[in-house]
Amino acid sequence: MSAILVSIEMGQFPHVTSYVSKAEQALDVHDSIIVAKLRCAAGLANLEAKKYKLAARKVMIYEIPDLDLGIQLFIYYF
């Protein structure tokens, strides 16, 4: 997760996309906080790439019970 955050801070959004997909494949992620963070990071990377429809789908939180956390993460990094 720290590599994703550093990539976001440096503006290296293609790396963010790569790290997020690796994290989603490598981990059997069931923790809602980790899922929220990964989805928000992917949404930011898609916004930077001007893939607005994909970004919207990534940040739409329908599986995650803690809606406020996902929104806060998105607003913080946007």
C-alpha positions in Angstrom: 0.0 0.0 0.0 2.9 2.4 0.7 4.2 2.0 -2.9 0.7 3.1 -4.1 0.7 6.1 -1.9 4.2 7.2 -2.9 3.2 6.8 -6.6 0.2 9.0 -6.0 2.2 11.7 -4.3 4.8 11.6 -7.1 2.1 11.8 -9.8 3.1 8.4 -11.3 -0.4 7.2 -12.0 0.5 4.5 -14.5 2.4 2.9 -11.6 -0.6 3.3 -9.4 -2.7 1.3 -11.8 -0.1 -1.4 -12.0 0.3 -1.7 -8.2 -3.4 -1.7 -7.6 -4.0 -4.6 -10.0 -1.1 -6.5 -8.5 -2.5 -6.0 -5.0 -6.0 -7.1 -6.1 -4.6 -10.3 -7.7 -2.0 -11.2 -5.1 -4.2 -10.8 -2.0 -7.5 -12.4 -1.2 -8.8 -9.1 0.0 -11.7 -9.2 2.4 -10.9 -6.2 4.6 -13.2 -3.4 3.6 -10.7 -0.7 4.4 -8.0 -2.2 2.1 -10.6 -2.6 -0.7 -11.7 1.0 -0.3 -8.1 2.3 -0.5 -7.4 0.2 -3.5 -10.5 1.3 -5.3 -9.9 4.9 -4.5 -6.4 4.7 -5.8 -7.6 3.0 -9.0 -10.2 5.7 -9.4 -7.6 8.5 -9.1 -5.4 6.8 -11.6 -8.3 6.5 -14.0 -9.2 10.2 -13.5 -5.6 11.2 -14.4 -5.8 9.1 -17.5 -9.1 10.8 -18.4 -11.0 7.5 -18.2 -13.9 9.1 -16.4 -16.4 6.2 -16.7 -13.9 3.8 -15.3 -13.0 6.2 -12.5 -16.7 6.6 -11.6 -17.1 2.8 -11.5 -14.1 2.4 -9.3 -15.1 5.0 -6.7 -18.7 3.9 -6.6 -18.9 2.1 -3.3 -21.5 -0.6 -3.3 -19.7 -3.5 -1.6 -18.1 -1.5 1.2 -20.1 -0.9 4.3 -18.0 2.1 5.5 -19.1 4.7 2.9 -17.6 7.6 4.8 -14.1 6.1 4.7 -14.2 5.7 1.0 -15.4 9.2 0.4 -12.8 10.6 2.7 -10.0 8.7 1.0 -11.1 9.9 -2.4 -11.5 13.6 -1.3 -8.1 13.5 0.4 -6.2 12.3 -2.7 -8.3 14.2 -5.2 
